[in-house]
Amino acid sequence: MTAALFFIASITLIVAQYYADGRRLDIFNPKTLFQLYFIIQLPFVLLIGVNSSASGFIRLSSGTSDSEVLALAALFIGAQLAMVTSYYLVGKKWLSLPVIGASRWRPQRVKYICILLFGCGYLSFLYLLKINGGYLEFINNREAWRAGGMSGQGWLIFPSTSMIAMASIAYLIAFANYFRGKAGALKLLFLIVITIFPASQLGFRGLMLLPVIQIMFIYHHKVGEIRMRRAVPLLAVLGLIFTLYGVYRETSSYMGGDVDINAALQVINDQPELVYSIFLRSKGADIVATVLDQLGKSDDYRLFLPGLIETLTIPIPSVLWAGKPIPQSVQFSEQFFGIGGGVSPTVVGEAYCACSW
């Protein structure tokens, strides 16, 4: 009951902003997008964690004490209130800082750079498939690869996914006029497909969904406004597509690459949480609860400098540097969850310069 009340309070807070903004809700306003992400990752996951038997939760369950649920819920609603209060107090007033090295690049140069990034990304994707036995072999063993076989291949995964997404966004910003009208909508669809294709084959739903939302955000602000009556169905369709993709991936792993409707229905029957699994990609509330439970057994905080040093080493492949520092994301996962990476510190942890423990 406590989790449900605080979840409703979070939604009510967004409704209050709707009226405060003159009965206008812009989903692609950064303030709104952030809160939707925040609510899904924290209050919603807390509600699911303590009121269902969904798998994958470490700390949260129907047996979680009322005091712990209350503490977590109060922390989450307090953080949301702080964000909203700061937004309305500060408004659009920002400190005037000098811009160093800013210049407007010629469109042709932007185009060449984007094409270069796309090319590097797809070459990395093809090479990643090659070293993992080729396309068919990789697809058949994708779940095993995701469970541990990808170690040391981040230097190929990043350009295959995130770098392609960055190139797409840069291209959309620089050539917004190309994407106007009906012909522009087809170009946008093509841009989205080539952006998320490698991530779809690697099985990374998060690296598919986020670029799509980012592209929609840029389109909304640079090309043409996506009104509420279109934005809501679009986001609903996205959620449905990525849910079905998750069911497909799970089914194909069970069936050795073969998928049929009966097998998919059986998977949904055995794992009903797959229906809303796209919202549980990072069980934020569960992660926060686990970290808070273990803080007393952990070391002191690691602040800005270690995170900065580790970030600067990212471009150097570990195969070329035997003593390369262990990523702090991996250290975070090992410290709190006993695994070698793959656990996000959530929107709460990402508020720090580096992971803290």
The 8 nearest C-alpha neighbors of each residue, nearest first, counted from 0:
[[1, 3, 2, 4, 46, 5, 50, 65],
 [2, 0, 4, 3, 5, 69, 68, 65],
 [1, 3, 46, 5, 4, 0, 6, 72],
 [4, 2, 6, 0, 1, 5, 46, 7],
 [5, 3, 7, 1, 6, 2, 8, 0],
 [4, 6, 8, 2, 7, 3, 72, 9],
 [7, 5, 3, 9, 42, 8, 4, 2],
 [6, 8, 10, 4, 5, 9, 11, 3],
 [9, 7, 5, 11, 6, 10, 12, 4],
 [10, 8, 12, 6, 11, 7, 5, 76],
 [9, 11, 7, 13, 12, 8, 14, 6],
 [12, 10, 8, 14, 13, 9, 7, 15],
 [11, 13, 15, 9, 10, 14, 8, 16],
 [12, 14, 16, 10, 15, 11, 17, 9],
 [15, 13, 11, 17, 16, 12, 10, 18],
 [16, 14, 12, 17, 18, 13, 11, 19],
 [15, 17, 19, 13, 18, 14, 20, 12],
 [18, 16, 14, 22, 20, 15, 24, 19],
 [17, 19, 22, 21, 20, 16, 15, 14],
 [18, 20, 16, 21, 17, 15, 22, 23],
 [21, 19, 17, 18, 22, 23, 16, 24],
 [20, 22, 18, 23, 19, 17, 16, 24],
 [23, 21, 18, 17, 20, 24, 19, 16],
 [22, 24, 21, 17, 20, 25, 18, 19],
 [23, 25, 17, 26, 22, 227, 20, 16],
 [24, 26, 28, 27, 23, 227, 31, 226],
 [27, 25, 28, 31, 24, 32, 227, 230],
 [28, 26, 25, 216, 32, 29, 31, 219],
 [27, 29, 31, 25, 30, 26, 32, 216],
 [30, 28, 32, 31, 33, 27, 26, 34],
 [29, 31, 33, 28, 32, 34, 86, 83],
 [32, 30, 34, 28, 33, 29, 26, 35],
 [33, 31, 29, 35, 34, 30, 27, 26],
 [32, 34, 36, 30, 31, 35, 29, 37],
 [33, 35, 37, 31, 36, 32, 38, 30],
 [34, 36, 32, 38, 37, 33, 39, 31],
 [37, 35, 33, 34, 39, 38, 40, 32],
 [38, 36, 34, 40, 35, 39, 41, 33],
 [37, 39, 35, 42, 41, 40, 36, 34],
 [40, 38, 43, 36, 37, 41, 35, 44],
 [41, 39, 283, 37, 38, 44, 36, 282],
 [40, 42, 284, 283, 44, 38, 43, 39],
 [43, 41, 45, 6, 38, 44, 46, 39],
 [44, 42, 39, 46, 45, 41, 38, 6],
 [43, 45, 47, 41, 46, 42, 40, 284],
 [44, 46, 48, 42, 284, 43, 47, 41],
 [45, 47, 43, 2, 44, 48, 49, 3],
 [48, 46, 44, 50, 45, 51, 49, 43],
 [49, 47, 45, 59, 60, 46, 50, 44],
 [48, 50, 61, 60, 47, 46, 59, 51],
 [51, 49, 47, 61, 48, 46, 60, 52],
 [52, 50, 53, 47, 48, 49, 61, 60],
 [51, 53, 54, 50, 60, 48, 61, 49],
 [54, 52, 51, 272, 55, 48, 56, 47],
 [55, 53, 56, 52, 272, 270, 57, 51],
 [54, 56, 57, 53, 282, 279, 52, 48],
 [57, 55, 54, 59, 58, 285, 48, 60],
 [56, 58, 59, 55, 285, 289, 286, 60],
 [57, 59, 289, 285, 56, 288, 60, 63],
 [60, 58, 48, 285, 49, 63, 56, 57],
 [61, 59, 49, 62, 63, 48, 58, 50],
 [60, 62, 49, 63, 50, 51, 59, 48],
 [61, 63, 60, 64, 49, 59, 65, 50],
 [64, 62, 60, 61, 59, 65, 49, 67],
 [65, 63, 67, 66, 62, 68, 61, 69],
 [64, 66, 68, 67, 69, 63, 1, 70],
 [65, 67, 69, 64, 68, 70, 63, 71],
 [68, 66, 70, 64, 69, 65, 71, 63],
 [67, 69, 65, 71, 70, 66, 72, 64],
 [68, 70, 66, 72, 67, 71, 73, 65],
 [71, 69, 67, 73, 68, 72, 66, 74],
 [70, 72, 74, 68, 73, 69, 67, 75],
 [71, 73, 69, 75, 74, 70, 68, 5],
 [72, 74, 70, 76, 75, 71, 77, 69],
 [75, 73, 71, 77, 72, 76, 70, 78],
 [76, 74, 72, 78, 77, 73, 71, 79],
 [75, 77, 79, 73, 78, 74, 80, 72],
 [78, 76, 80, 74, 75, 79, 73, 81],
 [79, 77, 81, 75, 76, 80, 74, 82],
 [80, 78, 76, 82, 81, 77, 83, 75],
 [79, 81, 77, 83, 82, 78, 84, 76],
 [80, 82, 78, 84, 79, 83, 85, 77],
 [81, 83, 79, 85, 80, 84, 86, 78],
 [84, 82, 86, 80, 85, 81, 79, 87],
 [85, 83, 81, 87, 86, 82, 80, 88],
 [84, 86, 88, 82, 83, 87, 89, 81],
 [87, 85, 83, 84, 90, 89, 88, 82],
 [86, 88, 90, 84, 85, 89, 83, 91],
 [89, 87, 85, 86, 90, 84, 83, 91],
 [90, 88, 86, 87, 92, 85, 91, 93],
 [91, 89, 87, 86, 92, 88, 85, 93],
 [90, 92, 93, 89, 86, 87, 88, 94],
 [93, 91, 90, 89, 94, 95, 88, 86],
 [94, 92, 95, 91, 89, 90, 96, 86],
 [93, 95, 96, 92, 97, 91, 89, 90],
 [94, 96, 93, 97, 92, 98, 91, 99],
 [95, 97, 94, 98, 93, 99, 92, 101],
 [98, 96, 99, 95, 100, 94, 101, 93],
 [99, 97, 101, 96, 100, 95, 102, 94],
 [100, 98, 101, 97, 102, 96, 103, 95],
 [101, 99, 102, 98, 97, 103, 104, 96],
 [100, 102, 99, 98, 103, 104, 97, 96],
 [103, 101, 104, 100, 99, 105, 98, 106],
 [102, 104, 105, 101, 106, 109, 100, 173],
 [105, 103, 102, 106, 108, 109, 107, 101],
 [104, 106, 108, 107, 103, 109, 110, 173],
 [107, 105, 109, 108, 110, 104, 173, 174],
 [106, 108, 110, 109, 105, 111, 104, 112],
 [107, 109, 111, 110, 105, 106, 112, 104],
 [110, 108, 106, 112, 107, 111, 113, 105],
 [109, 111, 107, 113, 108, 112, 114, 106],
 [110, 112, 114, 108, 113, 109, 115, 107],
 [111, 113, 115, 109, 114, 110, 116, 108],
 [114, 112, 166, 116, 110, 115, 111, 109],
 [113, 115, 117, 111, 116, 112, 118, 110],
 [116, 114, 112, 118, 113, 117, 111, 119],
 [117, 115, 113, 119, 118, 114, 120, 166],
 [116, 118, 114, 120, 163, 115, 119, 113],
 [117, 119, 115, 121, 116, 120, 114, 122],
 [120, 118, 122, 116, 117, 121, 123, 115],
 [121, 119, 159, 158, 117, 123, 118, 122],
 [120, 122, 124, 123, 118, 119, 159, 125],
 [121, 123, 125, 119, 124, 120, 118, 126],
 [124, 122, 126, 120, 155, 121, 125, 159],
 [123, 125, 121, 127, 159, 122, 126, 120],
 [126, 124, 122, 128, 127, 123, 121, 129],
 [125, 127, 129, 123, 128, 124, 122, 130],
 [128, 126, 124, 125, 129, 130, 123, 155],
 [129, 127, 133, 125, 131, 126, 134, 130],
 [128, 130, 133, 126, 131, 127, 132, 125],
 [131, 129, 127, 132, 128, 126, 133, 125],
 [132, 130, 128, 129, 137, 133, 127, 136],
 [133, 131, 136, 129, 130, 137, 128, 134],
 [134, 132, 129, 128, 136, 135, 131, 137],
 [133, 135, 137, 136, 128, 138, 132, 129],
 [136, 134, 138, 137, 133, 139, 132, 140],
 [137, 135, 139, 132, 133, 134, 138, 140],
 [136, 138, 134, 140, 135, 139, 141, 131],
 [139, 137, 141, 135, 140, 136, 134, 200],
 [138, 140, 136, 137, 256, 141, 135, 255],
 [141, 139, 137, 138, 143, 142, 136, 144],
 [140, 142, 144, 138, 143, 137, 139, 145],
 [141, 143, 145, 144, 140, 146, 252, 139],
 [144, 142, 146, 145, 141, 140, 148, 147],
 [143, 145, 148, 141, 142, 146, 149, 147],
 [146, 144, 142, 143, 147, 149, 148, 141],
 [147, 145, 143, 144, 142, 148, 149, 141],
 [148, 146, 149, 145, 144, 150, 143, 339],
 [147, 149, 144, 150, 145, 146, 143, 151],
 [148, 150, 152, 144, 147, 145, 151, 153],
 [151, 149, 148, 152, 147, 153, 144, 145],
 [150, 152, 153, 149, 317, 318, 154, 316],
 [153, 151, 154, 149, 155, 150, 156, 127],
 [154, 152, 156, 155, 151, 157, 150, 149],
 [153, 155, 152, 156, 157, 316, 314, 158],
 [156, 154, 153, 123, 152, 157, 158, 159],
 [155, 157, 153, 159, 158, 154, 160, 152],
 [156, 158, 161, 160, 159, 155, 154, 153],
 [159, 157, 162, 120, 160, 156, 155, 161],
 [160, 158, 120, 156, 124, 157, 123, 121],
 [159, 161, 157, 158, 163, 198, 162, 156],
 [160, 162, 164, 157, 163, 158, 165, 159],
 [163, 161, 158, 165, 164, 160, 157, 166],
 [164, 162, 166, 117, 165, 161, 160, 120],
 [163, 165, 161, 167, 162, 166, 194, 210],
 [166, 164, 162, 168, 167, 163, 169, 161],
 [165, 167, 113, 163, 169, 164, 168, 170],
 [168, 166, 164, 170, 165, 169, 171, 163],
 [167, 169, 171, 165, 170, 166, 214, 172],
 [170, 168, 166, 172, 167, 171, 173, 165],
 [169, 171, 167, 173, 168, 172, 174, 166],
 [170, 172, 168, 175, 174, 169, 173, 167],
 [173, 171, 169, 170, 175, 174, 168, 221],
 [174, 172, 170, 171, 175, 169, 106, 109],
 [173, 175, 171, 176, 177, 172, 170, 178],
 [174, 176, 171, 177, 172, 222, 178, 173],
 [175, 177, 178, 174, 179, 222, 183, 173],
 [178, 176, 175, 174, 179, 183, 186, 171],
 [183, 177, 179, 176, 175, 184, 187, 186],
 [180, 178, 183, 176, 177, 222, 184, 181],
 [179, 181, 183, 182, 184, 178, 177, 185],
 [180, 182, 184, 183, 185, 179, 178, 186],
 [183, 181, 185, 184, 180, 186, 179, 178],
 [178, 182, 184, 179, 186, 180, 181, 185],
 [183, 185, 187, 181, 186, 182, 178, 188],
 [186, 184, 188, 182, 187, 183, 189, 181],
 [187, 185, 183, 189, 184, 188, 190, 178],
 [186, 188, 184, 190, 185, 189, 183, 178],
 [187, 189, 185, 191, 190, 186, 184, 192],
 [188, 190, 186, 192, 187, 191, 185, 193],
 [191, 189, 187, 188, 193, 192, 194, 186],
 [192, 190, 194, 188, 189, 193, 187, 195],
 [193, 191, 189, 194, 190, 195, 196, 188],
 [194, 192, 196, 190, 191, 195, 189, 197],
 [195, 193, 191, 192, 164, 196, 163, 190],
 [194, 196, 207, 198, 192, 193, 197, 199],
 [195, 197, 199, 193, 198, 192, 194, 200],
 [198, 196, 200, 199, 195, 159, 201, 160],
 [199, 197, 201, 195, 203, 200, 196, 160],
 [200, 198, 196, 202, 197, 201, 195, 203],
 [201, 199, 197, 202, 198, 196, 138, 203],
 [200, 202, 198, 199, 203, 197, 141, 138],
 [203, 201, 199, 200, 198, 204, 248, 141],
 [204, 202, 198, 206, 205, 201, 199, 207],
 [205, 203, 207, 206, 208, 202, 199, 241],
 [204, 206, 208, 207, 203, 209, 280, 277],
 [207, 205, 203, 204, 209, 208, 198, 210],
 [208, 206, 204, 195, 205, 209, 210, 198],
 [207, 209, 205, 211, 210, 206, 204, 212],
 [208, 210, 212, 211, 206, 207, 205, 213],
 [211, 209, 213, 212, 208, 207, 164, 214],
 [212, 210, 214, 208, 209, 213, 215, 207],
 [213, 211, 215, 209, 214, 210, 216, 208],
 [214, 212, 210, 216, 215, 211, 209, 217],
 [213, 215, 211, 217, 216, 212, 210, 218],
 [216, 214, 218, 212, 213, 217, 219, 211],
 [215, 217, 213, 219, 214, 218, 27, 212],
 [218, 216, 214, 220, 219, 215, 221, 213],
 [219, 217, 222, 215, 221, 216, 220, 214],
 [218, 220, 224, 216, 223, 217, 225, 221],
 [221, 219, 217, 218, 222, 224, 216, 223],
 [220, 222, 218, 217, 219, 175, 223, 172],
 [223, 221, 218, 175, 219, 220, 179, 176],
 [224, 222, 219, 218, 221, 225, 220, 179],
 [225, 223, 219, 226, 220, 222, 218, 221],
 [226, 224, 219, 230, 229, 223, 227, 218],
 [227, 225, 229, 228, 224, 230, 25, 26],
 [226, 228, 230, 229, 231, 225, 25, 26],
 [229, 227, 226, 230, 231, 232, 225, 233],
 [230, 228, 227, 226, 232, 231, 233, 225],
 [229, 231, 227, 233, 232, 228, 225, 226],
 [230, 232, 234, 233, 229, 228, 227, 235],
 [233, 231, 235, 234, 229, 230, 236, 228],
 [234, 232, 230, 236, 235, 231, 229, 237],
 [233, 235, 237, 231, 236, 232, 230, 238],
 [236, 234, 232, 238, 237, 233, 231, 239],
 [237, 235, 239, 233, 238, 234, 232, 240],
 [238, 236, 234, 240, 235, 239, 233, 241],
 [237, 239, 235, 241, 236, 240, 242, 234],
 [238, 240, 236, 242, 237, 241, 243, 235],
 [241, 239, 237, 243, 242, 238, 236, 244],
 [240, 242, 244, 238, 243, 239, 245, 237],
 [243, 241, 239, 245, 244, 240, 277, 238],
 [244, 242, 246, 240, 245, 241, 247, 239],
 [243, 245, 241, 247, 242, 246, 240, 248],
 [246, 244, 242, 248, 243, 247, 241, 249],
 [245, 247, 243, 249, 244, 248, 250, 242],
 [248, 246, 244, 250, 245, 249, 251, 243],
 [249, 247, 245, 251, 250, 246, 244, 252],
 [248, 250, 246, 252, 247, 251, 245, 253],
 [251, 249, 247, 253, 252, 248, 263, 246],
 [250, 252, 256, 254, 248, 253, 258, 257],
 [253, 251, 249, 255, 250, 254, 256, 248],
 [254, 252, 250, 251, 255, 249, 256, 257],
 [255, 253, 251, 257, 256, 252, 250, 258],
 [256, 254, 252, 253, 257, 251, 139, 258],
 [255, 257, 251, 254, 139, 252, 258, 138],
 [258, 256, 254, 251, 255, 259, 250, 252],
 [257, 259, 251, 250, 254, 256, 262, 260],
 [258, 260, 262, 261, 263, 257, 250, 264],
 [259, 261, 263, 262, 264, 258, 265, 250],
 [262, 260, 264, 263, 259, 265, 258, 266],
 [261, 263, 265, 259, 260, 264, 266, 250],
 [262, 264, 260, 266, 265, 261, 250, 259],
 [265, 263, 267, 261, 266, 262, 268, 260],
 [264, 266, 268, 262, 263, 267, 269, 261],
 [265, 267, 263, 269, 268, 264, 270, 262],
 [268, 266, 271, 270, 264, 265, 269, 263],
 [267, 269, 265, 266, 270, 271, 264, 263],
 [270, 268, 266, 267, 265, 271, 264, 272],
 [269, 271, 267, 272, 268, 266, 273, 53],
 [272, 270, 267, 273, 268, 274, 269, 53],
 [271, 273, 274, 270, 275, 53, 276, 54],
 [274, 272, 276, 271, 275, 270, 267, 246],
 [275, 273, 272, 276, 271, 242, 267, 277],
 [274, 276, 273, 277, 272, 278, 242, 279],
 [277, 275, 273, 279, 278, 272, 274, 280],
 [276, 278, 279, 275, 280, 242, 241, 238],
 [279, 277, 276, 275, 280, 39, 40, 281],
 [280, 278, 276, 282, 281, 277, 44, 275],
 [281, 279, 277, 278, 282, 276, 205, 204],
 [280, 282, 279, 283, 343, 40, 345, 342],
 [283, 281, 279, 285, 284, 44, 40, 286],
 [282, 284, 40, 286, 41, 345, 285, 281],
 [283, 285, 41, 287, 45, 286, 282, 44],
 [284, 286, 288, 282, 283, 287, 59, 58],
 [287, 285, 283, 289, 288, 284, 290, 282],
 [286, 288, 284, 290, 289, 285, 291, 283],
 [289, 287, 285, 291, 286, 290, 284, 292],
 [290, 288, 286, 292, 287, 291, 58, 285],
 [289, 291, 287, 293, 292, 288, 294, 286],
 [292, 290, 288, 294, 293, 289, 287, 295],
 [291, 293, 289, 290, 294, 288, 295, 287],
 [294, 292, 290, 296, 295, 291, 289, 297],
 [295, 293, 297, 291, 296, 292, 290, 356],
 [294, 296, 293, 297, 292, 291, 298, 356],
 [297, 295, 293, 294, 298, 292, 356, 335],
 [298, 296, 294, 295, 356, 293, 299, 334],
 [297, 299, 356, 300, 296, 294, 295, 355],
 [298, 300, 356, 301, 297, 355, 294, 302],
 [301, 299, 355, 356, 302, 298, 354, 353],
 [302, 300, 355, 299, 353, 305, 354, 356],
 [301, 303, 353, 300, 304, 352, 305, 306],
 [302, 304, 352, 306, 305, 353, 307, 301],
 [303, 305, 307, 306, 302, 308, 301, 353],
 [306, 304, 308, 307, 303, 309, 302, 301],
 [305, 307, 353, 309, 304, 303, 308, 310],
 [308, 306, 304, 310, 305, 309, 303, 311],
 [309, 307, 305, 311, 310, 306, 304, 312],
 [308, 310, 306, 312, 311, 307, 305, 326],
 [311, 309, 307, 312, 308, 313, 306, 326],
 [310, 312, 308, 309, 313, 307, 314, 315],
 [311, 313, 309, 310, 315, 314, 308, 323],
 [312, 314, 310, 315, 311, 309, 316, 154],
 [315, 313, 312, 316, 154, 311, 310, 317],
 [314, 316, 313, 312, 317, 319, 320, 154],
 [317, 315, 318, 319, 154, 314, 320, 313],
 [316, 318, 320, 319, 323, 321, 315, 151],
 [319, 317, 316, 320, 321, 151, 315, 323],
 [318, 320, 317, 316, 321, 315, 323, 322],
 [321, 319, 317, 323, 322, 318, 316, 315],
 [320, 322, 323, 317, 319, 318, 324, 316],
 [323, 321, 320, 324, 317, 325, 319, 318],
 [322, 324, 320, 321, 317, 325, 312, 315],
 [325, 323, 326, 322, 309, 312, 327, 308],
 [324, 326, 327, 323, 329, 330, 309, 328],
 [327, 325, 329, 328, 324, 309, 330, 310],
 [326, 328, 330, 329, 331, 325, 354, 306],
 [327, 329, 331, 326, 330, 340, 332, 354],
 [328, 330, 340, 332, 327, 326, 331, 339],
 [331, 329, 327, 333, 332, 328, 334, 326],
 [330, 332, 328, 334, 329, 333, 327, 335],
 [333, 331, 340, 329, 336, 330, 334, 335],
 [334, 332, 337, 338, 330, 339, 331, 336],
 [335, 333, 331, 332, 330, 336, 337, 297],
 [334, 336, 332, 333, 337, 331, 290, 293],
 [335, 337, 332, 333, 338, 334, 331, 342],
 [338, 336, 333, 335, 334, 332, 339, 340],
 [339, 337, 333, 332, 336, 340, 329, 341],
 [338, 340, 329, 333, 332, 337, 341, 330],
 [341, 339, 329, 332, 342, 338, 328, 333],
 [340, 342, 343, 332, 339, 329, 328, 338],
 [343, 341, 332, 340, 344, 328, 281, 331],
 [342, 344, 345, 341, 281, 328, 283, 332],
 [343, 345, 348, 349, 342, 346, 347, 286],
 [346, 344, 343, 283, 347, 348, 349, 281],
 [345, 347, 349, 348, 350, 344, 37, 283],
 [348, 346, 345, 349, 350, 344, 287, 351],
 [349, 347, 344, 350, 345, 346, 351, 354],
 [348, 350, 346, 351, 347, 345, 344, 352],
 [351, 349, 348, 347, 346, 352, 353, 345],
 [350, 352, 349, 353, 348, 354, 355, 302],
 [353, 351, 303, 302, 350, 306, 354, 349],
 [354, 352, 306, 351, 302, 303, 355, 301],
 [355, 353, 348, 351, 331, 327, 301, 356],
 [356, 354, 300, 301, 353, 302, 299, 351],
 [355, 300, 298, 299, 297, 294, 354, 301]]
